[in-house]
Amino acid sequence: MRRSIRSRAPSASDTAVRTRMRAVSSASTAPELRLRKALHRLGYRYRVNARPVESIRCKADIVFSRRRVCVFVDGCFWHGCPDHFEIPRVNSAWWSEKVEDNRARDRTKTGMLESEGWTVVRLWEHEVTTDLKGCVEKFRRHFDRKPVTDFCD
Ligand SMILES: [Zn+2]
């Protein structure tokens, strides 16, 4: 984990870093794929990398429109996992601020979605990697609580 964080530290310029961040946020990660595959095998059908609510600028990794449940697999680095995020030594102030911004944004978006009646399930990347079964169970506990609605987008 330590090596992968270092390898993603800013190198040349802020522009390069920004480009990398954009790439990271839109591409599916291995843990996301793993979770999706597990849910699909259990018969769940969903949208991928989609906006739960059209008017809220926020894409979730897995979206179940009829139950208004969405899942985020948060990367340990970008979202500041308490177990795995270490501030890189180079440009540490920048990184610290950047990741704190991301965490604040995660909280805001979660609140906005919840106020629209959505259940937001946030999983850490490391949880999916080390305990896929536990993550599926956590998801199902949330999912099963929600009634099916006629709402569909
Ligand atoms: Zn982690």
Backbone and ligand atoms as CSV (ligand in chain L), in Angstrom:
chain,resi,resn,atom,element,x,y,z
A,1,MET,N,N,0.847,-1.200,0.000
A,1,MET,CA,C,0.000,0.000,0.000
A,1,MET,C,C,0.880,1.246,0.000
A,2,ARG,N,N,1.921,1.204,0.805
A,2,ARG,CA,C,2.802,2.361,0.888
A,2,ARG,C,C,3.406,2.687,-0.473
A,3,ARG,N,N,3.844,1.641,-1.180
A,3,ARG,CA,C,4.471,1.892,-2.466
A,3,ARG,C,C,3.489,2.512,-3.454
A,4,SER,N,N,2.247,2.022,-3.444
A,4,SER,CA,C,1.311,2.535,-4.440
A,4,SER,C,C,0.977,3.992,-4.159
A,5,ILE,N,N,0.967,4.391,-2.893
A,5,ILE,CA,C,0.726,5.794,-2.579
A,5,ILE,C,C,1.887,6.638,-3.094
A,6,ARG,N,N,3.103,6.184,-2.838
A,6,ARG,CA,C,4.273,6.949,-3.293
A,6,ARG,C,C,4.295,7.080,-4.802
A,7,SER,N,N,3.917,5.996,-5.474
A,7,SER,CA,C,4.014,6.026,-6.931
A,7,SER,C,C,3.031,7.009,-7.543
A,8,ARG,N,N,2.025,7.406,-6.740
A,8,ARG,CA,C,1.047,8.340,-7.273
A,8,ARG,C,C,1.267,9.774,-6.794
A,9,ALA,N,N,2.347,9.998,-6.095
A,9,ALA,CA,C,2.625,11.344,-5.602
A,9,ALA,C,C,2.874,12.283,-6.779
A,10,PRO,N,N,2.626,13.589,-6.580
A,10,PRO,CA,C,2.832,14.512,-7.701
A,10,PRO,C,C,4.292,14.537,-8.090
A,11,SER,N,N,4.523,14.503,-9.399
A,11,SER,CA,C,5.918,14.477,-9.835
A,11,SER,C,C,6.344,15.765,-10.511
A,12,ALA,N,N,5.821,16.012,-11.713
A,12,ALA,CA,C,6.317,17.148,-12.485
A,12,ALA,C,C,5.595,18.448,-12.157
A,13,SER,N,N,4.323,18.459,-12.387
A,13,SER,CA,C,3.597,19.709,-12.230
A,13,SER,C,C,2.197,19.435,-11.737
A,14,ASP,N,N,1.524,20.477,-11.302
A,14,ASP,CA,C,0.142,20.333,-10.873
A,14,ASP,C,C,-0.746,19.869,-12.021
A,15,THR,N,N,-0.422,20.284,-13.218
A,15,THR,CA,C,-1.224,19.898,-14.379
A,15,THR,C,C,-1.205,18.386,-14.556
A,16,ALA,N,N,-0.023,17.813,-14.422
A,16,ALA,CA,C,0.099,16.355,-14.549
A,16,ALA,C,C,-0.727,15.663,-13.481
A,17,VAL,N,N,-0.693,16.213,-12.290
A,17,VAL,CA,C,-1.438,15.624,-11.184
A,17,VAL,C,C,-2.931,15.702,-11.445
A,18,ARG,N,N,-3.368,16.853,-11.927
A,18,ARG,CA,C,-4.797,17.013,-12.201
A,18,ARG,C,C,-5.277,16.028,-13.260
A,19,THR,N,N,-4.462,15.867,-14.283
A,19,THR,CA,C,-4.808,14.925,-15.344
A,19,THR,C,C,-4.948,13.519,-14.778
A,20,ARG,N,N,-4.007,13.167,-13.907
A,20,ARG,CA,C,-4.031,11.842,-13.302
A,20,ARG,C,C,-5.271,11.671,-12.425
A,21,MET,N,N,-5.617,12.716,-11.681
A,21,MET,CA,C,-6.783,12.621,-10.808
A,21,MET,C,C,-8.046,12.402,-11.611
A,22,ARG,N,N,-8.148,13.099,-12.752
A,22,ARG,CA,C,-9.326,12.911,-13.589
A,22,ARG,C,C,-9.404,11.474,-14.072
A,23,ALA,N,N,-8.275,10.943,-14.479
A,23,ALA,CA,C,-8.240,9.566,-14.977
A,23,ALA,C,C,-8.661,8.604,-13.871
A,24,VAL,N,N,-8.162,8.854,-12.665
A,24,VAL,CA,C,-8.479,7.980,-11.545
A,24,VAL,C,C,-9.970,7.992,-11.236
A,25,SER,N,N,-10.572,9.192,-11.282
A,25,SER,CA,C,-11.957,9.278,-10.855
A,25,SER,C,C,-12.939,8.647,-11.843
A,26,SER,N,N,-12.577,8.538,-13.120
A,26,SER,CA,C,-13.546,8.009,-14.068
A,26,SER,C,C,-13.350,6.524,-14.384
A,27,ALA,N,N,-12.149,6.005,-14.214
A,27,ALA,CA,C,-11.915,4.606,-14.567
A,27,ALA,C,C,-12.322,3.677,-13.421
A,28,SER,N,N,-12.871,2.535,-13.765
A,28,SER,CA,C,-13.220,1.557,-12.740
A,28,SER,C,C,-11.956,0.917,-12.187
A,29,THR,N,N,-11.920,0.760,-10.885
A,29,THR,CA,C,-10.759,0.136,-10.266
A,29,THR,C,C,-11.006,-1.363,-10.096
A,30,ALA,N,N,-9.934,-2.102,-9.819
A,30,ALA,CA,C,-10.054,-3.551,-9.635
A,30,ALA,C,C,-11.027,-3.910,-8.502
A,31,PRO,N,N,-10.965,-3.236,-7.345
A,31,PRO,CA,C,-11.943,-3.558,-6.291
A,31,PRO,C,C,-13.394,-3.300,-6.724
A,32,GLU,N,N,-13.628,-2.208,-7.475
A,32,GLU,CA,C,-14.983,-1.946,-7.983
A,32,GLU,C,C,-15.469,-3.098,-8.850
A,33,LEU,N,N,-14.606,-3.525,-9.750
A,33,LEU,CA,C,-14.973,-4.616,-10.666
A,33,LEU,C,C,-15.285,-5.890,-9.890
A,34,ARG,N,N,-14.498,-6.131,-8.865
A,34,ARG,CA,C,-14.668,-7.321,-8.039
A,34,ARG,C,C,-16.030,-7.304,-7.351
A,35,LEU,N,N,-16.366,-6.159,-6.801
A,35,LEU,CA,C,-17.645,-6.027,-6.103
A,35,LEU,C,C,-18.804,-6.154,-7.091
A,36,ARG,N,N,-18.680,-5.487,-8.232
A,36,ARG,CA,C,-19.737,-5.561,-9.240
A,36,ARG,C,C,-19.978,-6.997,-9.672
A,37,LYS,N,N,-18.899,-7.702,-9.916
A,37,LYS,CA,C,-19.001,-9.089,-10.359
A,37,LYS,C,C,-19.716,-9.940,-9.309
A,38,ALA,N,N,-19.347,-9.722,-8.041
A,38,ALA,CA,C,-19.971,-10.488,-6.956
A,38,ALA,C,C,-21.464,-10.199,-6.877
A,39,LEU,N,N,-21.842,-8.935,-7.006
A,39,LEU,CA,C,-23.260,-8.566,-6.926
A,39,LEU,C,C,-24.022,-9.104,-8.136
A,40,HIS,N,N,-23.396,-9.037,-9.278
A,40,HIS,CA,C,-24.025,-9.537,-10.502
A,40,HIS,C,C,-24.301,-11.029,-10.391
A,41,ARG,N,N,-23.345,-11.747,-9.832
A,41,ARG,CA,C,-23.488,-13.189,-9.651
A,41,ARG,C,C,-24.672,-13.506,-8.734
A,42,LEU,N,N,-24.952,-12.604,-7.803
A,42,LEU,CA,C,-26.076,-12.808,-6.887
A,42,LEU,C,C,-27.405,-12.362,-7.499
A,43,GLY,N,N,-27.346,-11.892,-8.750
A,43,GLY,CA,C,-28.584,-11.536,-9.436
A,43,GLY,C,C,-28.931,-10.060,-9.409
A,44,TYR,N,N,-28.082,-9.248,-8.795
A,44,TYR,CA,C,-28.356,-7.818,-8.766
A,44,TYR,C,C,-28.050,-7.198,-10.129
A,45,ARG,N,N,-28.907,-6.253,-10.509
A,45,ARG,CA,C,-28.668,-5.519,-11.738
A,45,ARG,C,C,-28.637,-4.042,-11.407
A,46,TYR,N,N,-27.763,-3.324,-12.065
A,46,TYR,CA,C,-27.460,-1.952,-11.641
A,46,TYR,C,C,-26.878,-1.163,-12.796
A,47,ARG,N,N,-26.775,0.141,-12.554
A,47,ARG,CA,C,-26.049,0.987,-13.492
A,47,ARG,C,C,-24.654,1.230,-12.913
A,48,VAL,N,N,-23.724,1.487,-13.800
A,48,VAL,CA,C,-22.331,1.624,-13.388
A,48,VAL,C,C,-21.854,3.052,-13.658
A,49,ASN,N,N,-21.116,3.611,-12.686
A,49,ASN,CA,C,-20.538,4.939,-12.864
A,49,ASN,C,C,-21.582,5.936,-13.378
A,50,ALA,N,N,-22.671,6.026,-12.645
A,50,ALA,CA,C,-23.802,6.832,-13.090
A,50,ALA,C,C,-24.247,7.799,-11.992
A,51,ARG,N,N,-24.953,8.832,-12.408
A,51,ARG,CA,C,-25.509,9.783,-11.443
A,51,ARG,C,C,-26.778,9.220,-10.837
A,52,PRO,N,N,-26.824,9.072,-9.525
A,52,PRO,CA,C,-28.076,8.622,-8.903
A,52,PRO,C,C,-29.185,9.650,-9.136
A,53,VAL,N,N,-28.859,10.919,-8.959
A,53,VAL,CA,C,-29.844,11.989,-9.141
A,53,VAL,C,C,-29.305,12.915,-10.220
A,54,GLU,N,N,-30.103,13.095,-11.258
A,54,GLU,CA,C,-29.617,13.854,-12.410
A,54,GLU,C,C,-29.160,15.265,-12.040
A,55,SER,N,N,-29.874,15.876,-11.093
A,55,SER,CA,C,-29.544,17.271,-10.767
A,55,SER,C,C,-28.360,17.409,-9.796
A,56,ILE,N,N,-27.855,16.296,-9.290
A,56,ILE,CA,C,-26.701,16.361,-8.382
A,56,ILE,C,C,-25.462,15.877,-9.126
A,57,ARG,N,N,-24.488,16.741,-9.194
A,57,ARG,CA,C,-23.261,16.421,-9.931
A,57,ARG,C,C,-22.406,15.434,-9.155
A,58,CYS,N,N,-22.785,14.177,-9.227
A,58,CYS,CA,C,-22.066,13.158,-8.468
A,58,CYS,C,C,-22.364,11.793,-9.069
A,59,LYS,N,N,-21.307,11.108,-9.462
A,59,LYS,CA,C,-21.481,9.763,-10.005
A,59,LYS,C,C,-21.123,8.736,-8.946
A,60,ALA,N,N,-21.995,7.741,-8.817
A,60,ALA,CA,C,-21.688,6.637,-7.910
A,60,ALA,C,C,-21.149,5.473,-8.728
A,61,ASP,N,N,-20.420,4.588,-8.069
A,61,ASP,CA,C,-19.835,3.451,-8.789
A,61,ASP,C,C,-20.898,2.438,-9.195
A,62,ILE,N,N,-21.876,2.220,-8.318
A,62,ILE,CA,C,-22.934,1.242,-8.601
A,62,ILE,C,C,-24.257,1.876,-8.168
A,63,VAL,N,N,-25.242,1.861,-9.070
A,63,VAL,CA,C,-26.497,2.569,-8.801
A,63,VAL,C,C,-27.698,1.645,-9.016
A,64,PHE,N,N,-28.563,1.589,-7.986
A,64,PHE,CA,C,-29.802,0.811,-8.054
A,64,PHE,C,C,-30.959,1.802,-7.990
A,65,SER,N,N,-31.463,2.185,-9.162
A,65,SER,CA,C,-32.410,3.299,-9.216
A,65,SER,C,C,-33.725,3.007,-8.517
A,66,ARG,N,N,-34.290,1.804,-8.711
A,66,ARG,CA,C,-35.618,1.542,-8.175
A,66,ARG,C,C,-35.637,1.529,-6.658
A,67,ARG,N,N,-34.540,1.167,-6.038
A,67,ARG,CA,C,-34.497,1.204,-4.571
A,67,ARG,C,C,-33.799,2.440,-4.049
A,68,ARG,N,N,-33.313,3.221,-4.949
A,68,ARG,CA,C,-32.542,4.405,-4.546
A,68,ARG,C,C,-31.421,4.034,-3.586
A,69,VAL,N,N,-30.625,3.088,-4.023
A,69,VAL,CA,C,-29.436,2.704,-3.257
A,69,VAL,C,C,-28.234,2.888,-4.183
A,70,CYS,N,N,-27.181,3.505,-3.691
A,70,CYS,CA,C,-25.974,3.598,-4.503
A,70,CYS,C,C,-24.753,3.257,-3.662
A,71,VAL,N,N,-23.738,2.778,-4.349
A,71,VAL,CA,C,-22.533,2.292,-3.685
A,71,VAL,C,C,-21.314,3.050,-4.207
A,72,PHE,N,N,-20.480,3.464,-3.289
A,72,PHE,CA,C,-19.196,4.061,-3.649
A,72,PHE,C,C,-18.084,3.168,-3.097
A,73,VAL,N,N,-17.137,2.856,-3.944
A,73,VAL,CA,C,-15.925,2.188,-3.462
A,73,VAL,C,C,-14.852,3.274,-3.400
A,74,ASP,N,N,-14.551,3.720,-2.198
A,74,ASP,CA,C,-13.632,4.841,-2.036
A,74,ASP,C,C,-12.177,4.378,-1.996
A,75,GLY,N,N,-11.377,4.933,-2.885
A,75,GLY,CA,C,-9.953,4.620,-2.899
A,75,GLY,C,C,-9.299,5.086,-1.602
A,76,CYS,N,N,-8.449,4.222,-1.033
A,76,CYS,CA,C,-7.832,4.514,0.265
A,76,CYS,C,C,-6.987,5.788,0.218
A,77,PHE,N,N,-6.385,6.041,-0.905
A,77,PHE,CA,C,-5.550,7.236,-0.997
A,77,PHE,C,C,-6.381,8.495,-1.218
A,78,TRP,N,N,-7.130,8.538,-2.289
A,78,TRP,CA,C,-7.826,9.772,-2.678
A,78,TRP,C,C,-8.890,10.195,-1.687
A,79,HIS,N,N,-9.478,9.232,-1.008
A,79,HIS,CA,C,-10.556,9.576,-0.089
A,79,HIS,C,C,-10.084,9.597,1.363
A,80,GLY,N,N,-8.783,9.408,1.573
A,80,GLY,CA,C,-8.207,9.575,2.902
A,80,GLY,C,C,-8.609,8.511,3.907
A,81,CYS,N,N,-8.454,7.256,3.546
A,81,CYS,CA,C,-8.757,6.152,4.466
A,81,CYS,C,C,-7.947,6.310,5.767
A,82,PRO,N,N,-8.634,6.197,6.914
A,82,PRO,CA,C,-7.910,6.369,8.186
A,82,PRO,C,C,-6.822,5.309,8.413
A,83,ASP,N,N,-6.973,4.145,7.788
A,83,ASP,CA,C,-5.982,3.083,7.971
A,83,ASP,C,C,-4.798,3.196,7.005
A,84,HIS,N,N,-5.043,3.745,5.818
A,84,HIS,CA,C,-4.006,3.656,4.788
A,84,HIS,C,C,-3.507,4.968,4.207
A,85,PHE,N,N,-4.208,6.049,4.437
A,85,PHE,CA,C,-3.719,7.292,3.837
A,85,PHE,C,C,-2.530,7.821,4.612
A,86,GLU,N,N,-1.444,8.002,3.900
A,86,GLU,CA,C,-0.279,8.663,4.467
A,86,GLU,C,C,0.020,9.848,3.583
A,87,ILE,N,N,0.217,10.989,4.183
A,87,ILE,CA,C,0.536,12.169,3.385
A,87,ILE,C,C,1.922,11.985,2.773
A,88,PRO,N,N,2.009,12.094,1.445
A,88,PRO,CA,C,3.334,11.972,0.820
A,88,PRO,C,C,4.278,13.055,1.350
A,89,ARG,N,N,5.540,12.730,1.449
A,89,ARG,CA,C,6.487,13.697,2.016
A,89,ARG,C,C,6.718,14.878,1.082
A,90,VAL,N,N,6.689,14.585,-0.230
A,90,VAL,CA,C,6.856,15.674,-1.185
A,90,VAL,C,C,5.505,16.355,-1.400
A,91,ASN,N,N,5.480,17.660,-1.376
A,91,ASN,CA,C,4.240,18.442,-1.520
A,91,ASN,C,C,3.196,18.055,-0.476
A,92,SER,N,N,3.637,17.814,0.734
A,92,SER,CA,C,2.705,17.275,1.729
A,92,SER,C,C,1.537,18.215,2.025
A,93,ALA,N,N,1.785,19.520,2.022
A,93,ALA,CA,C,0.698,20.462,2.314
A,93,ALA,C,C,-0.377,20.364,1.235
A,94,TRP,N,N,0.073,20.294,-0.012
A,94,TRP,CA,C,-0.857,20.209,-1.136
A,94,TRP,C,C,-1.700,18.942,-1.028
A,95,TRP,N,N,-1.045,17.840,-0.762
A,95,TRP,CA,C,-1.761,16.561,-0.686
A,95,TRP,C,C,-2.745,16.537,0.463
A,96,SER,N,N,-2.291,17.064,1.560
A,96,SER,CA,C,-3.126,17.063,2.742
A,96,SER,C,C,-4.415,17.846,2.493
A,97,GLU,N,N,-4.256,19.000,1.855
A,97,GLU,CA,C,-5.414,19.833,1.542
A,97,GLU,C,C,-6.314,19.159,0.513
A,98,LYS,N,N,-5.670,18.594,-0.503
A,98,LYS,CA,C,-6.412,17.929,-1.586
A,98,LYS,C,C,-7.289,16.800,-1.034
A,99,VAL,N,N,-6.699,15.961,-0.223
A,99,VAL,CA,C,-7.437,14.806,0.291
A,99,VAL,C,C,-8.510,15.258,1.286
A,100,GLU,N,N,-8.202,16.295,2.060
A,100,GLU,CA,C,-9.225,16.822,2.979
A,100,GLU,C,C,-10.412,17.379,2.191
A,101,ASP,N,N,-10.124,18.034,1.078
A,101,ASP,CA,C,-11.194,18.510,0.166
A,101,ASP,C,C,-12.043,17.343,-0.319
A,102,ASN,N,N,-11.378,16.286,-0.733
A,102,ASN,CA,C,-12.107,15.116,-1.241
A,102,ASN,C,C,-13.018,14.548,-0.159
A,103,ARG,N,N,-12.503,14.484,1.058
A,103,ARG,CA,C,-13.303,13.932,2.166
A,103,ARG,C,C,-14.521,14.804,2.436
A,104,ALA,N,N,-14.299,16.113,2.402
A,104,ALA,CA,C,-15.412,17.043,2.633
A,104,ALA,C,C,-16.447,16.898,1.521
A,105,ARG,N,N,-15.983,16.762,0.287
A,105,ARG,CA,C,-16.893,16.606,-0.842
A,105,ARG,C,C,-17.692,15.304,-0.704
A,106,ASP,N,N,-17.022,14.227,-0.290
A,106,ASP,CA,C,-17.718,12.950,-0.082
A,106,ASP,C,C,-18.866,13.123,0.921
A,107,ARG,N,N,-18.573,13.809,2.013
A,107,ARG,CA,C,-19.613,14.006,3.036
A,107,ARG,C,C,-20.772,14.837,2.498
A,108,THR,N,N,-20.439,15.903,1.771
A,108,THR,CA,C,-21.483,16.771,1.213
A,108,THR,C,C,-22.371,16.005,0.247
A,109,LYS,N,N,-21.747,15.270,-0.677
A,109,LYS,CA,C,-22.527,14.542,-1.689
A,109,LYS,C,C,-23.379,13.447,-1.038
A,110,THR,N,N,-22.812,12.783,-0.056
A,110,THR,CA,C,-23.586,11.764,0.657
A,110,THR,C,C,-24.830,12.399,1.266
A,111,GLY,N,N,-24.665,13.547,1.914
A,111,GLY,CA,C,-25.789,14.246,2.526
A,111,GLY,C,C,-26.828,14.670,1.499
A,112,MET,N,N,-26.367,15.155,0.348
A,112,MET,CA,C,-27.298,15.588,-0.699
A,112,MET,C,C,-28.110,14.408,-1.223
A,113,LEU,N,N,-27.435,13.299,-1.444
A,113,LEU,CA,C,-28.139,12.109,-1.960
A,113,LEU,C,C,-29.129,11.589,-0.927
A,114,GLU,N,N,-28.696,11.571,0.334
A,114,GLU,CA,C,-29.582,11.077,1.390
A,114,GLU,C,C,-30.821,11.952,1.521
A,115,SER,N,N,-30.648,13.248,1.326
A,115,SER,CA,C,-31.812,14.130,1.448
A,115,SER,C,C,-32.780,13.941,0.282
A,116,GLU,N,N,-32.326,13.279,-0.776
A,116,GLU,CA,C,-33.217,12.928,-1.886
A,116,GLU,C,C,-33.790,11.513,-1.709
A,117,GLY,N,N,-33.576,10.943,-0.551
A,117,GLY,CA,C,-34.145,9.629,-0.267
A,117,GLY,C,C,-33.263,8.449,-0.643
A,118,TRP,N,N,-32.029,8.753,-0.966
A,118,TRP,CA,C,-31.120,7.670,-1.349
A,118,TRP,C,C,-30.378,7.100,-0.141
A,119,THR,N,N,-30.125,5.797,-0.214
A,119,THR,CA,C,-29.242,5.154,0.747
A,119,THR,C,C,-27.856,5.090,0.116
A,120,VAL,N,N,-26.884,5.622,0.813
A,120,VAL,CA,C,-25.527,5.673,0.277
A,120,VAL,C,C,-24.656,4.681,1.045
A,121,VAL,N,N,-24.111,3.711,0.327
A,121,VAL,CA,C,-23.228,2.718,0.941
A,121,VAL,C,C,-21.804,3.052,0.517
A,122,ARG,N,N,-20.974,3.422,1.468
A,122,ARG,CA,C,-19.578,3.742,1.135
A,122,ARG,C,C,-18.683,2.634,1.676
A,123,LEU,N,N,-17.878,2.086,0.792
A,123,LEU,CA,C,-16.953,1.016,1.170
A,123,LEU,C,C,-15.543,1.479,0.843
A,124,TRP,N,N,-14.610,1.129,1.698
A,124,TRP,CA,C,-13.214,1.419,1.375
A,124,TRP,C,C,-12.709,0.354,0.407
A,125,GLU,N,N,-11.863,0.817,-0.490
A,125,GLU,CA,C,-11.177,-0.067,-1.429
A,125,GLU,C,C,-10.537,-1.262,-0.692
A,126,HIS,N,N,-9.906,-0.994,0.458
A,126,HIS,CA,C,-9.228,-2.090,1.169
A,126,HIS,C,C,-10.227,-3.097,1.741
A,127,GLU,N,N,-11.436,-2.631,2.056
A,127,GLU,CA,C,-12.450,-3.562,2.566
A,127,GLU,C,C,-12.867,-4.536,1.465
A,128,VAL,N,N,-13.055,-3.992,0.263
A,128,VAL,CA,C,-13.464,-4.843,-0.858
A,128,VAL,C,C,-12.350,-5.838,-1.181
A,129,THR,N,N,-11.119,-5.369,-1.082
A,129,THR,CA,C,-9.978,-6.231,-1.394
A,129,THR,C,C,-9.799,-7.338,-0.351
A,130,THR,N,N,-9.963,-6.987,0.925
A,130,THR,CA,C,-9.655,-7.971,1.961
A,130,THR,C,C,-10.884,-8.724,2.479
A,131,ASP,N,N,-12.077,-8.152,2.298
A,131,ASP,CA,C,-13.266,-8.787,2.850
A,131,ASP,C,C,-14.474,-8.569,1.933
A,132,LEU,N,N,-14.400,-9.178,0.772
A,132,LEU,CA,C,-15.468,-9.006,-0.217
A,132,LEU,C,C,-16.811,-9.494,0.335
A,133,LYS,N,N,-16.766,-10.621,1.035
A,133,LYS,CA,C,-17.993,-11.192,1.584
A,133,LYS,C,C,-18.649,-10.212,2.571
A,134,GLY,N,N,-17.846,-9.645,3.432
A,134,GLY,CA,C,-18.343,-8.670,4.401
A,134,GLY,C,C,-18.957,-7.455,3.713
A,135,CYS,N,N,-18.339,-7.028,2.619
A,135,CYS,CA,C,-18.852,-5.869,1.875
A,135,CYS,C,C,-20.198,-6.195,1.234
A,136,VAL,N,N,-20.305,-7.382,0.666
A,136,VAL,CA,C,-21.570,-7.801,0.051
A,136,VAL,C,C,-22.657,-7.863,1.119
A,137,GLU,N,N,-22.306,-8.386,2.287
A,137,GLU,CA,C,-23.291,-8.465,3.383
A,137,GLU,C,C,-23.724,-7.079,3.834
A,138,LYS,N,N,-22.779,-6.186,3.946
A,138,LYS,CA,C,-23.099,-4.814,4.345
A,138,LYS,C,C,-24.053,-4.191,3.325
A,139,PHE,N,N,-23.727,-4.362,2.045
A,139,PHE,CA,C,-24.588,-3.838,0.992
A,139,PHE,C,C,-25.998,-4.417,1.099
A,140,ARG,N,N,-26.086,-5.727,1.287
A,140,ARG,CA,C,-27.400,-6.374,1.310
A,140,ARG,C,C,-28.236,-5.909,2.491
A,141,ARG,N,N,-27.592,-5.666,3.621
A,141,ARG,CA,C,-28.337,-5.152,4.780
A,141,ARG,C,C,-29.003,-3.824,4.440
A,142,HIS,N,N,-28.275,-2.947,3.757
A,142,HIS,CA,C,-28.846,-1.659,3.353
A,142,HIS,C,C,-29.900,-1.833,2.265
A,143,PHE,N,N,-29.570,-2.641,1.285
A,143,PHE,CA,C,-30.441,-2.815,0.116
A,143,PHE,C,C,-31.782,-3.413,0.517
A,144,ASP,N,N,-31.739,-4.439,1.355
A,144,ASP,CA,C,-32.971,-5.152,1.712
A,144,ASP,C,C,-33.922,-4.297,2.543
A,145,ARG,N,N,-33.383,-3.289,3.193
A,145,ARG,CA,C,-34.225,-2.396,3.987
A,145,ARG,C,C,-35.064,-1.456,3.128
A,146,LYS,N,N,-34.596,-1.206,1.900
A,146,LYS,CA,C,-35.283,-0.241,1.070
A,146,LYS,C,C,-36.395,-0.869,0.279
A,147,PRO,N,N,-37.594,-0.256,0.298
A,147,PRO,CA,C,-38.679,-0.774,-0.514
A,147,PRO,C,C,-38.444,-0.443,-1.991
A,148,VAL,N,N,-39.023,-1.254,-2.857
A,148,VAL,CA,C,-38.957,-0.959,-4.288
A,148,VAL,C,C,-39.911,0.190,-4.567
A,149,THR,N,N,-39.464,1.175,-5.286
A,149,THR,CA,C,-40.345,2.303,-5.629
A,149,THR,C,C,-40.629,2.269,-7.131
A,150,ASP,N,N,-41.590,3.041,-7.520
A,150,ASP,CA,C,-41.885,3.129,-8.947
A,150,ASP,C,C,-40.889,4.050,-9.653
A,151,PHE,N,N,-40.195,4.818,-8.811
A,151,PHE,CA,C,-39.241,5.771,-9.368
A,151,PHE,C,C,-38.171,5.047,-10.186
A,152,CYS,N,N,-37.961,5.513,-11.362
A,152,CYS,CA,C,-36.897,4.934,-12.185
A,152,CYS,C,C,-36.360,6.013,-13.101
A,153,ASP,N,N,-35.043,6.146,-13.167
A,153,ASP,CA,C,-34.522,7.180,-14.091
A,153,ASP,C,C,-33.618,6.596,-15.139
L,1,ZN,ZN,ZN,-7.813,1.650,3.414
